[in-house]
């Protein structure tokens, strides 16, 4: 049973990753650079001409496969984490940097790789980092949590503060979900590692309270937007927002992926990672077999849009070897 | 540190003179750096050679420093984060109608947190830009208020900082307040930088960045014969000479040492503070040399210039700030913070001097009589803030007005996109 839940955590993350609108933008990285330049020009065109027809990722003279529904950055980083989980973490990142010069990564990870290259070791590599608070480590922590391992060493390579706490919380939630199948216990385990006096701890309790008051994942969307998102900063991958939303929606959905993940995708600014984190927790709660087959079929094959060497890798087959 | 005040330069010995030099230096650095913000050093060299003349008014750095000063004058050493949050609620939030001009992410994030009813330190923790240089840019008044006492200056600035910043954003403010406090006691540049480092944990991004930057400056010194420091060459008004190769190499080395490459915003506190203190060291504490080199670094050039100017100005006093720069500094427009409109940094400096003496149990002999004689009236007609000493009336009418930053879309952000 727990093997099914471990697979559920991985597949659930990939499904949530595919659900969010940024997935198409990440996957369009597989197209020629001029194609994305044209996209930027269409954005400027809409502004210049005051037309409300907004561009979406498109395939002019390019293969259409990357733009089909599918997983993107988060699923690839999760797969890489699972494949390298036995390596010392700083060494794993160094090896990745050497072997994959053309990788794409979050600001926190890109900065950490620069830090490692200039001799700034963990935990400073994750701390001396303008995006130390993001959820890159929280995504990778799904692998650690599903396999019952401690994500801290990995998290500290690229993150600090709320970014590390987000990883600890996700690992705790996924581990509890794999062990018990209960979203309530997953949330309880996560809250136990989130101090009240941190932004992520404050927001997690606020989000859970907000979602409970709304009583339903979809009903909670506007209240979560009002309570948690400040709409000020230019990026919305802060662990103090995405992890609390994932915990709250997983709980109020009673661990049902099909109810929690779509609601997470509705919080548009958080749609890059909150649906993925929500999918990981609820995927673990319900197990792999409970995820609609159409979704797992669409989300299991990695595109290689961030980590090119993983193109074509089947995430679920990879998971089978770990279970 | 107070005992070190014995080494003060005679011509810059009074608290009032240093306070005026500090805030004038801050305002001048802010104004000089404004057009260079977010430009690459190469682009700055292409446009100006060395940027030596103030082209436009100051920005948020000056206005927020004035706002911070008013908190200090009001509350002194008893200042708490709750006092600062109350001031935001009473004096900043009600005046925001439409765009919050000149606000960086940390300022607007703080406003949103306050509007949600949060209290410090959560107001500084909950938004995602707590490590910006928004506190470092307004930290100088805390150093003025605590001459020779970097630890107390750092403690006080942290009370302010916990409202809007977290982590390294608070540490950047502590470092600048500590540096100014040491410079206010007349310490030489290297000891001023040591004072900045003394009030931040060794195991911090700020300490590591400052240390790396200092090493780069030292290395440049070793590579050049004495008397030929790249940035301490005398610069004359209007001199748009091409900076030499050694200076360009120093700029490049400083960027390599502390600048975050894969991040589009430039107002990262550890970076701005390290670059500013490096410029101050490279300029050997001279206001003009330090500030012109600071703004040649680009990035958050107005804030880097403001910090370098504040520290150097505290060390050299009002006379150390080039007269042609001082002539360009008028009352602020209040574009970013309407509550400070019409206030002049020199008036504010005098108020801080008066307040520092008022709040000090045992005022230093010699300094006190001078300061008391110069102290401004406690209240004044025409000033609607009865709890603040009023500026002399002429302050509001004379001198070129400091036009704070433009307010067009994006143009009002002190964190406009980097290179």
Interface residues (C-beta under 8 A of the other chain):
Chain A: X107 X110 X111 X114 X120 X124 X127 X128 X129 X130 X131 X133 X161 X197 X198 X199 X202 X203 X227 X230 X231 X232 X233 X234 X235 X238 X240
Chain B: X105 X108 X109 X112 X113 X116 X121 X122 X125 X126 X127 X128 X129 X131 X166 X167 X203 X205 X208 X209 X260 X261 X262 X263 X264 X265 X268 X270
